Amino acid sequence: MGSSALIMMVVVQVLVTIITGYFFYKVLVTPPKMEPDSYSENDDEER
């Protein structure tokens, strides 16, 4: 393997790791959305 291929492989692996880490961090930090409870809308209806 030539030196240019080794450099390209390392650069691609580092970029993929950084992008994966960024999105993993974003998922962990983003607060959850408050979604309406679908069952609370049906509380008045009898079964």
N, C-alpha and C positions, 0 to 999 in steps of 0.2 A: 504494500500500500504506500502510495506516495505521500509526501508531506502535505500537499494540498488537500488530498482526500481526508487525511487525519484531522486537519484544521477544520474542514467543512463538517465532518462528523461531530467534532466537539462543539462547534458553534451551534449546530442544529439541536444537539442534546441539551445544551444550556438554554437555548430559546424555548424549547418545549417544556423544560422544567420550570422556567420563569413564568410562562403563560399558564401552566397548570397550577402553580402556586398562587398566581394572582386570582384566578377564578375560584380556587378553593378558599382563599382568604375572603373573597367577596361573598361567597355563600355563607361563610361563618359569621360575617360581620353584619350583613343586611338583616334588618329586623323583619319578622314575619308580617305579612299583610293580615289585617283583621277582616276575615271573610264572614259574611252573615251566616248564622246558623240556620240551615234549611228546616230543621225541626221546629224552631221557635215560630216560624210562620204558620205551622200547622197545629199549634197548641189549642186553638179554639175548635178545631174539627173533632168530632167524635169518631171513634174507631168502629 
